[in-house]
Amino acid sequence: MFEKTMTGFGKKLIRRRIVDLSVEDSRLARCLSTLDLIALGVGSTLGAGVYVLAGEVAKEKAGPSIVVCFLVAALSSVLAGLCYAEFGARVPKTGSAYLYSYVTVGEIWAFTTGWNLILSYVIGTASVARAWSSSFDNIIGNHISVFFRNSSSLHVPGVLAEYPDFFALLLVLLLTGLLAFGVSESALVNKIFTAVNLLVLCFVIVSGFVKGSVKNWQLSEKDYYNHSVMAASQDVSIGSLGSGGFVPFGFQGILAGAATCFYAFVGFDCIATTGEEAKNPQRSIPIGIIVSLLICFVAYFGVSAALTLMVPYYLLNKDSPLPEAFKDVGWEPARYVVAVGSLCALSTSLLGSMFPMPRVIYAMAEDGLLFKWLSRVHTRTKTPLMATVVSGIVAALMALMFELKDLVDLMSIGTLLAYSLVSVCVLILRYQLDQLNSPKGLEMVEPNGNEEEKAIMNPSVSDSQAALKEKLTVGSLFNPPSKTPTSLSGKIVYISTAALALCITILCLVLAQKMDSLLEGSVVWILGCMFLLVLVLLFTIVVWRQPQSNARLTFKVPFLPLLPLFSIFVNVYLMMQLSAGTWARFAVWMAIGFAIYFGYGIRNSVEGKEDKKSHCIVGKSVHVSGIDLSPGDATV
């Protein structure tokens, strides 16, 4: 009895959503073009970091080789982007990584992904709103902050901010109203601000190449000495020379800079939440993701090159590199152009954080994992009204009162976890039988049900599946008999991918925490890493040898299984570098989420209710046909 109960409970956790792509049942407005999605991705990704990040990384970590850092970071981000693009072509529905996890690895992983995405978007919205308020306040002479500091103070170190930021509160509420008013209106505003931002960045890049000098990429100790004397006389902060030249801090500096620059490309995943609002999602989502990442890379590359050409990297101002750079070359009025671009970048970044947030909440609520009333859609505007309003109010209150510096790293966990799971899902789903374009009859069958049940409900699939009653052998691992995916080959890939994820996680943990021991030549840790690498290679070969699905898609990730695995490695490694305090906050947030899931979601899941219906239908079919069906193993 206990074993049966636990088995049923386990099946609930890993039940997967069956998506019927033959039915158009979107309750949202399909009005977004490919250009709208590109603008959304560029606006969300190309935030104010482009005006600040280049100066910080160039001065402290990479020097002029920051352009290489952005190239490495862009290539790493493109790996995740390609995986999102394939799923956008495969599952053109609202939900992004949450939905992709749901159709592939099961309900509990889907809830974990969605719950963390919500946290990432809420914190992102609140932090960008405070940054917008701070930038505007700085432009007008800090009058806003001085007024609120004098009139009201609620500072609690590490929890509450120095003063309540009512300007940030109003800004978030204003954009909440815009998003609730209509998606096409929001897209129009986003396109305008994104266009202005790109024009300003083009001005910065062209100006930098005109006023800059290649000599600043070839600096020597003599140049550093001369600049040090000049900086001391002007009371200007000067950084380290390193070894000079184009790569002053060596290969390690490039890697450290690339790890920081990787976060500059976070944001493109908001495109994946538009599956039910894009006019042609299977074409527009892949194009939108790839083109937006390309535009962002060109912008980051150009700005960082222009900046390091204008000013020696060790003289850059970390807080406002571009205005100070233009001041050094005699174009001080250009700082006002930069200020306008910075505010536009913050505006699009804020909209990019707020746009996907209610759509993930809406998708989870519609599936029954969150409270059902959050899935209400406005009849006229066809926007997820309740999810938009609730998430906007929560983000506005956080922007008003809370100190967000310690919470920003939580955004990284949510984003990197989503990237990792999407890569895992692409790897698994490519090697499975075609599960998504399912006829309605098969959709009524429990996804964890046995093959006989599926044969009864959908006889058309019984021939090929019944003929492939395979047994697991060593030969089937490295030389499978079929050229198309079977139930057995799918299970092999599923288990091998789980083993790969575990090995990569342990390897990344060792690399992140024991790098000093490895560099010192510790035999134990080196042997441990070599053993893990051998296991990764073995399981990779097993996955590679299995037959892939021939389903036609508008976009497919190339070079499977290598690209998704490398993406998983990059994302997990970055997660392992986060502090223990960040992981403790993550545990608290997940405890709250699991309380909601096990208290509400697991009992109200739409898939769970469909499972109960399918059991009744299968029971009737079996009774009529007189066939005695024994419980089968869960398909993967």
C-alpha positions in Angstrom: 0.0 0.0 0.0 2.8 2.4 1.0 4.8 1.5 -2.1 1.8 2.1 -4.3 1.1 5.5 -2.7 4.7 6.6 -3.1 4.8 5.4 -6.7 1.7 7.4 -7.5 3.1 10.4 -5.8 6.4 10.1 -7.8 4.4 9.9 -11.0 2.6 13.1 -10.1 6.0 14.9 -9.8 7.3 13.8 -13.2 4.0 13.9 -15.2 4.6 15.9 -18.4 2.4 18.1 -20.3 1.2 16.9 -23.7 1.0 19.8 -26.2 -1.5 19.5 -29.1 -0.1 21.9 -31.8 -3.0 21.1 -34.1 -5.3 23.3 -32.1 -5.2 27.1 -31.9 -6.6 27.9 -28.5 -4.7 31.0 -27.5 -6.6 33.5 -25.3 -4.0 36.2 -25.9 -3.8 38.6 -28.9 -1.6 37.4 -31.8 -0.3 40.8 -32.9 3.5 40.8 -32.5 5.7 40.7 -35.7 9.3 39.5 -36.0 10.5 43.1 -35.7 8.6 43.5 -32.4 10.3 40.4 -31.0 13.8 41.6 -32.1 13.1 45.0 -30.5 11.9 43.2 -27.3 15.0 41.1 -27.1 17.4 43.9 -27.9 15.7 46.3 -25.5 15.7 43.7 -22.7 19.3 42.6 -23.2 21.0 45.8 -24.1 20.3 47.7 -20.9 22.3 50.3 -19.1 25.1 47.8 -18.6 26.4 48.8 -22.0 27.1 52.3 -20.7 28.8 51.1 -17.5 30.0 47.4 -17.7 32.6 48.0 -20.4 34.5 50.5 -18.2 34.5 48.3 -15.1 35.7 45.1 -16.9 38.3 46.9 -19.0 39.8 48.7 -16.0 39.9 45.8 -13.5 40.0 42.5 -15.5 40.8 42.6 -19.2 42.0 45.9 -20.6 41.6 46.3 -24.4 41.0 42.6 -24.6 37.5 43.3 -23.3 36.4 43.0 -26.9 37.5 39.3 -26.8 35.6 38.9 -23.4 32.4 40.0 -25.1 33.0 37.7 -28.0 33.5 34.7 -25.6 30.5 35.7 -23.6 28.4 36.1 -26.7 29.3 32.7 -28.0 28.4 31.2 -24.6 25.1 33.0 -24.6 24.3 32.0 -28.2 24.5 28.3 -27.0 21.5 29.0 -24.7 19.9 31.1 -27.3 20.0 28.3 -29.9 18.3 26.0 -27.4 15.6 28.5 -26.8 15.2 29.1 -30.5 14.6 25.3 -31.2 12.0 25.1 -28.4 10.4 28.3 -29.8 10.0 26.5 -33.1 8.9 23.3 -31.5 6.5 24.5 -28.8 5.1 28.0 -29.8 3.2 28.5 -26.5 3.4 30.9 -23.6 5.7 30.0 -20.7 9.3 30.0 -22.0 11.6 27.7 -20.0 8.8 26.7 -17.6 6.8 25.2 -20.5 9.8 23.7 -22.1 10.6 21.9 -18.8 7.0 20.8 -18.4 6.8 19.0 -21.7 10.2 17.3 -21.3 11.4 16.6 -17.7 8.2 16.8 -15.7 6.0 19.0 -13.4 8.2 19.4 -10.4 11.1 20.7 -12.6 8.7 23.0 -14.5 7.4 24.5 -11.3 11.0 25.0 -10.0 11.9 26.8 -13.2 8.8 28.9 -13.4 9.0 29.9 -9.7 12.6 31.0 -10.1 11.9 32.9 -13.3 9.2 34.9 -11.4 11.7 35.8 -8.7 14.3 36.8 -11.4 11.8 39.1 -13.2 10.5 40.7 -10.0 13.9 41.5 -8.6 15.1 42.6 -12.1 12.1 44.9 -12.4 12.6 46.5 -9.0 16.4 46.9 -9.4 16.1 48.4 -12.9 13.4 50.8 -11.6 15.7 52.0 -8.8 18.5 52.4 -11.3 16.3 54.5 -13.6 15.3 56.7 -10.7 18.9 57.0 -9.5 20.1 57.9 -13.1 17.4 60.5 -13.5 18.1 61.9 -10.1 21.8 62.2 -10.9 21.0 64.2 -14.1 18.9 66.7 -12.2 21.3 67.2 -9.4 20.2 64.6 -6.8 17.2 66.7 -5.7 14.9 63.6 -5.4 17.2 61.6 -3.1 18.0 64.6 -0.9 14.3 65.4 -0.5 13.3 61.8 0.5 16.3 61.4 2.8 15.3 64.5 4.7 11.6 63.8 4.8 11.5 60.1 5.4 14.0 57.4 6.3 13.5 53.6 6.7 17.1 52.3 6.4 17.7 48.8 7.8 21.1 47.6 6.5 20.8 44.7 4.1 17.0 44.8 4.1 15.3 48.2 3.7 16.7 51.0 1.5 18.0 54.4 2.8 14.8 56.1 1.7 11.5 55.1 0.0 11.9 55.5 -3.7 8.4 56.8 -4.7 9.7 57.7 -8.2 10.6 54.1 -8.9 7.2 53.0 -7.5 5.4 55.3 -9.9 7.5 54.2 -12.8 6.7 50.5 -12.3 3.0 51.2 -11.8 3.0 53.3 -15.0 4.5 50.5 -17.1 2.2 48.0 -15.4 -0.7 50.1 -16.7 0.9 50.2 -20.2 1.3 46.4 -20.3 -2.3 45.9 -19.1 -3.6 48.3 -21.7 -2.3 46.2 -24.6 0.7 44.2 -25.9 0.8 46.1 -29.3 1.0 49.5 -27.5 3.7 48.2 -25.2 5.7 46.8 -28.2 5.4 50.2 -29.9 6.8 52.1 -26.9 9.6 49.5 -26.7 10.5 49.9 -30.3 10.8 53.7 -29.9 13.1 53.6 -26.9 15.2 50.8 -28.4 15.6 52.8 -31.6 16.8 55.8 -29.6 19.2 53.6 -27.6 20.7 52.1 -30.7 21.2 55.5 -32.3 23.0 56.7 -29.3 25.2 53.6 -29.3 26.0 54.1 -33.0 27.0 57.7 -32.1 29.3 56.4 -29.3 30.9 53.8 -31.6 31.5 56.1 -34.5 32.8 58.9 -32.2 35.1 56.5 -30.5 36.7 55.3 -33.7 37.1 58.9 -34.9 38.6 60.3 -31.7 40.4 57.2 -30.5 43.9 55.9 -31.1 45.3 52.4 -31.6 48.2 53.4 -29.3 45.8 52.9 -26.4 45.8 49.2 -27.3 49.7 49.1 -27.2 50.5 50.8 -23.9 53.8 50.2 -22.2 55.3 50.8 -18.7 56.6 54.2 -20.0 53.1 55.3 -20.9 51.8 54.1 -17.6 54.4 56.1 -15.7 53.6 59.3 -17.7 49.9 58.8 -17.1 50.5 58.1 -13.4 52.2 61.4 -12.9 49.4 63.2 -14.8 46.7 61.4 -12.8 48.4 62.3 -9.5 48.4 65.9 -10.4 44.7 65.9 -11.3 43.7 63.6 -8.4 42.4 61.0 -10.8 42.1 57.3 -9.8 44.4 55.0 -11.9 44.2 51.2 -12.2 46.8 48.5 -12.6 48.9 48.3 -15.8 49.2 44.5 -15.7 51.7 43.6 -18.5 50.5 46.3 -20.9 49.6 45.8 -24.5 46.3 44.4 -25.8 46.0 41.5 -23.2 47.4 43.1 -20.0 45.9 40.7 -17.6 46.5 37.5 -19.5 44.2 34.6 -20.4 42.8 34.5 -16.9 41.8 38.1 -17.2 39.9 37.3 -20.4 38.0 34.4 -18.7 37.2 36.5 -15.6 36.0 39.3 -17.9 33.9 36.9 -20.0 32.2 35.5 -16.9 31.1 39.0 -16.0 30.2 40.0 -19.5 28.0 36.8 -19.8 25.3 38.5 -17.7 25.2 41.4 -20.1 23.5 39.0 -22.6 20.8 37.9 -20.2 17.3 39.0 -21.3 16.8 37.5 -24.7 14.7 34.7 -23.1 11.8 37.2 -22.8 11.1 36.5 -26.5 10.3 32.9 -25.7 7.3 34.0 -23.6 5.6 35.5 -26.6 4.6 32.1 -28.1 0.8 32.9 -28.0 1.2 36.6 -29.0 3.5 36.4 -32.0 1.8 36.2 -35.4 4.1 33.4 -36.6 5.9 32.1 -33.5 7.6 29.1 -35.0 9.4 31.5 -37.4 9.6 34.7 -35.4 10.9 33.4 -32.1 14.1 31.7 -33.5 14.8 34.7 -35.7 14.1 37.2 -32.9 16.4 35.4 -30.4 19.4 35.0 -32.8 19.2 38.4 -34.4 18.7 40.2 -31.1 21.8 38.4 -29.7 23.8 39.4 -32.8 22.8 43.1 -32.5 23.7 43.1 -28.8 27.1 41.6 -29.5 27.9 44.2 -32.1 26.8 47.0 -29.8 28.8 45.7 -26.8 31.8 44.9 -29.0 31.7 48.4 -30.6 31.2 50.4 -27.4 34.0 48.5 -25.6 36.4 49.0 -28.5 35.5 52.7 -28.8 35.9 53.2 -25.1 39.4 51.6 -24.9 40.5 53.4 -28.0 39.6 56.8 -26.6 41.0 56.4 -23.1 43.9 54.2 -21.7 42.1 51.3 -19.9 43.7 52.0 -16.5 42.3 55.6 -16.6 38.7 54.6 -17.2 36.1 55.8 -14.7 34.2 52.8 -13.5 31.0 54.6 -12.6 30.6 56.8 -15.7 33.1 55.7 -18.3 31.5 57.1 -21.4 30.9 60.7 -20.2 34.4 60.9 -18.8 35.9 59.5 -21.9 34.1 62.1 -24.1 35.4 64.7 -21.6 39.0 63.5 -22.0 38.8 63.8 -25.9 37.2 67.3 -25.7 33.6 66.3 -26.5 32.1 67.0 -23.1 28.6 68.0 -24.4 28.3 64.4 -25.7 27.6 63.3 -22.1 24.0 64.6 -22.5 23.5 62.3 -25.5 24.9 59.4 -23.4 22.5 60.3 -20.6 19.5 60.2 -22.9 20.7 56.8 -24.3 21.2 55.5 -20.8 17.6 56.4 -19.7 16.2 54.8 -22.9 18.3 51.7 -22.3 17.0 51.5 -18.7 13.4 52.0 -20.0 13.6 49.1 -22.4 15.4 46.9 -19.9 12.6 47.7 -17.4 9.9 46.8 -19.9 11.9 43.7 -20.9 11.8 42.5 -17.2 8.1 43.3 -16.8 6.8 41.9 -20.1 7.6 38.2 -19.5 6.8 38.2 -15.8 3.0 38.1 -16.0 3.2 35.6 -18.9 5.1 33.0 -16.9 2.6 33.5 -14.0 -0.3 33.2 -16.4 1.1 30.0 -17.9 1.6 28.4 -14.5 -1.9 29.5 -13.3 -3.5 28.2 -16.5 -1.9 24.8 -15.9 -3.2 24.9 -12.3 0.2 25.1 -10.6 -0.5 28.6 -9.3 -3.9 30.1 -8.2 -6.3 29.9 -11.1 -7.5 33.5 -10.8 -4.1 34.6 -11.9 -4.8 33.3 -15.4 -7.7 35.7 -16.1 -7.4 37.5 -19.4 -9.0 40.9 -20.2 -11.7 40.3 -22.8 -10.9 43.5 -24.8 -7.1 43.9 -24.6 -6.5 40.1 -24.4 -3.6 40.6 -21.9 -3.1 38.5 -18.7 -4.6 41.2 -16.6 -4.5 39.7 -13.1 -1.0 38.4 -13.5 0.2 41.8 -14.8 -1.4 43.8 -12.0 -0.3 41.5 -9.2 3.3 41.1 -10.4 3.5 44.9 -11.1 2.3 45.8 -7.6 4.8 43.4 -5.9 7.7 44.7 -8.0 6.7 48.3 -7.3 6.6 47.7 -3.6 10.0 46.1 -3.7 11.4 49.0 -5.7 9.9 51.4 -3.1 11.3 49.9 0.1 13.9 47.2 -0.3 17.7 47.2 -0.5 18.2 45.0 -3.6 22.0 44.7 -3.9 22.0 41.4 -1.9 19.1 40.0 -3.9 20.4 40.7 -7.4 22.5 37.5 -7.4 19.2 35.5 -6.9 18.3 36.7 -10.4 21.4 34.8 -11.7 20.3 31.5 -10.1 16.9 31.7 -11.7 18.2 32.7 -15.2 21.1 30.2 -15.2 18.8 27.4 -14.0 16.4 28.1 -16.7 19.2 28.2 -19.4 20.5 24.9 -18.1 17.1 23.1 -18.1 16.3 24.3 -21.6 19.6 22.9 -22.8 18.8 19.6 -21.1 15.3 19.6 -22.6 16.6 20.1 -26.1 19.0 17.3 -25.6 16.3 14.9 -24.4 13.5 15.8 -26.7 15.6 15.6 -29.9 16.1 11.9 -29.3 12.5 11.0 -28.4 9.6 9.8 -30.4 7.5 12.8 -31.8 5.5 13.7 -28.6 4.2 17.1 -29.4 2.2 16.9 -32.6 0.0 14.4 -30.9 -3.6 13.7 -32.1 -6.3 14.4 -29.6 -6.8 10.8 -28.9 -3.2 10.3 -27.7 -3.3 13.5 -25.8 -6.0 11.9 -23.5 -3.6 9.2 -22.5 -1.5 9.6 -19.4 2.1 10.5 -20.6 3.4 8.1 -18.0 1.1 5.3 -19.2 2.1 2.0 -20.8 2.3 1.2 -24.5 -0.8 -0.9 -24.6 -2.9 2.0 -23.4 -1.6 4.1 -26.1 -2.2 1.4 -28.7 -5.9 1.3 -27.7 -6.3 5.0 -27.8 -4.4 5.5 -31.0 -4.0 2.4 -33.1 -2.0 4.2 -35.7 1.1 4.3 -33.5 0.8 0.7 -32.3 2.5 -0.9 -35.3 5.8 0.8 -35.1 6.0 0.8 -31.4 4.8 -2.8 -30.9 7.4 -3.9 -33.5 10.2 -2.4 -31.5 10.1 -4.5 -28.3 13.8 -4.0 -27.7 16.0 -5.2 -24.9 18.7 -3.2 -23.3 22.2 -4.5 -24.3 25.7 -3.0 -24.6 25.2 -3.0 -28.3 22.0 -0.9 -28.0 24.0 1.8 -26.1 26.6 2.2 -28.8 25.0 0.7 -32.0 21.2 1.0 -31.8 19.4 -1.2 -34.3 16.9 1.5 -35.4 17.6 4.7 -37.3 14.6 6.4 -35.8 13.9 7.0 -32.1 12.3 4.2 -30.2 11.0 3.9 -26.6 14.2 2.3 -25.5 16.6 4.8 -27.2 14.6 7.6 -25.7 15.0 6.1 -22.2 18.7 5.6 -22.8 19.1 9.3 -23.7 16.9 10.4 -20.7 19.0 8.4 -18.2 22.3 9.3 -19.9 21.4 13.0 -19.9 20.5 12.9 -16.2 23.9 11.2 -15.5 25.6 13.9 -17.6 23.9 16.7 -15.7 25.0 15.1 -12.4 28.6 14.7 -13.5 28.8 18.2 -14.9 27.4 19.7 -11.7 29.9 17.8 -9.5 32.7 18.8 -11.9 31.7 22.5 -11.9 31.5 22.4 -8.1 35.0 21.1 -7.8 36.3 23.6 -10.4 34.6 26.5 -8.6 35.6 25.6 -5.1 39.0 23.8 -5.5 40.6 25.7 -8.4 43.6 26.7 -6.2 44.2 23.0 -5.2 44.0 22.0 -8.9 46.5 24.7 -9.9 48.8 23.6 -7.1 48.8 20.1 -8.6 46.8 18.3 -6.0 46.7 14.7 -7.2 43.4 13.7 -5.6 41.5 16.6 -7.1 43.1 16.2 -10.5 42.3 12.4 -10.6 38.7 13.2 -9.5 38.3 15.7 -12.3 39.8 13.3 -14.8 37.4 10.5 -13.7 34.4 12.9 -14.0 35.6 13.9 -17.5 35.8 10.3 -18.6 32.3 9.7 -17.4 31.1 12.8 -19.2 32.8 11.6 -22.4 31.3 8.1 -22.1 27.7 9.3 -21.6 28.1 11.9 -24.3 29.1 9.1 -26.8 26.1 7.1 -25.7 23.8 10.0 -26.4 25.5 10.8 -29.7 25.0 7.2 -31.0 21.3 7.2 -30.4 18.9 8.0 -33.4 17.5 11.6 -33.6 14.0 12.6 -34.4 13.3 13.5 -38.0 10.5 15.9 -37.1 10.6 19.0 -39.4 11.3 22.3 -37.5 11.9 25.8 -38.7 15.1 25.8 -36.5 17.2 23.1 -34.9 20.3 23.3 -32.7 23.3 22.1 -34.6 26.1 19.8 -33.4 24.1 17.8 -30.9 24.9 16.8 -28.2 28.0 19.0 -27.9 26.4 22.5 -28.0 23.7 21.9 -25.3 26.3 20.1 -23.1 28.7 23.0 -23.3 25.9 25.4 -22.5 25.0 23.4 -19.4 28.6 23.4 -18.3 28.9 27.2 -18.7 25.6 27.9 -16.8 26.3 25.4 -14.0 29.8 26.7 -13.5 28.6 30.3 -13.1 25.9 29.1 -10.6 28.6 27.3 -8.5 30.5 30.6 -8.2 27.7 32.3 -6.4 28.0 32.9 -2.7 26.7 30.7 0.1 24.4 33.5 1.2 22.8 33.6 -2.2 22.2 29.8 -2.1 20.6 30.2 1.4 18.2 32.9 0.1 17.5 30.6 -2.9 16.6 27.8 -0.4 14.2 30.1 1.4 12.5 31.1 -1.8 12.2 27.5 -2.9 10.7 26.5 0.4 7.9 29.1 -0.1 7.4 27.8 -3.7 7.2 24.1 -2.7 4.7 25.0 0.1 2.5 26.5 -2.7 3.0 23.6 -5.0 2.4 20.8 -2.5 -0.4 22.6 -0.9 -2.2 23.7 -4.0 -0.5 23.0 -7.4 -0.1 19.2 -7.2 -3.8 18.8 -6.4 -5.1 21.4 -9.0 -2.8 20.6 -11.9 -4.7 20.4 -15.2 -2.4 17.6 -16.3 -3.4 15.7 -13.1 -7.0 16.1 -13.9 -6.5 14.9 -17.5 -4.7 11.9 -16.1 -7.7 10.9 -14.1 -10.0 11.3 -17.1 -7.6 9.1 -19.2 -7.6 6.4 -16.6 -11.4 6.3 -16.7 -11.5 6.2 -20.6 -8.8 3.5 -20.7 -10.6 1.5 -18.1 -13.8 1.6 -20.2 -11.8 0.6 -23.3 -10.2 -2.3 -21.6 -13.6 -3.5 -20.2 -15.1 -3.4 -23.7 -12.3 -5.1 -25.4 -11.8 -7.7 -22.7 -8.1 -7.1 -22.5 -6.3 -7.3 -19.2 -3.7 -4.6 -19.0 -0.9 -4.7 -16.5 0.8 -1.5 -15.3 3.6 -0.5 -17.5 6.8 1.4 -16.9 6.7 5.2 -17.2 7.9 6.4 -20.6 10.6 9.0 -20.7 
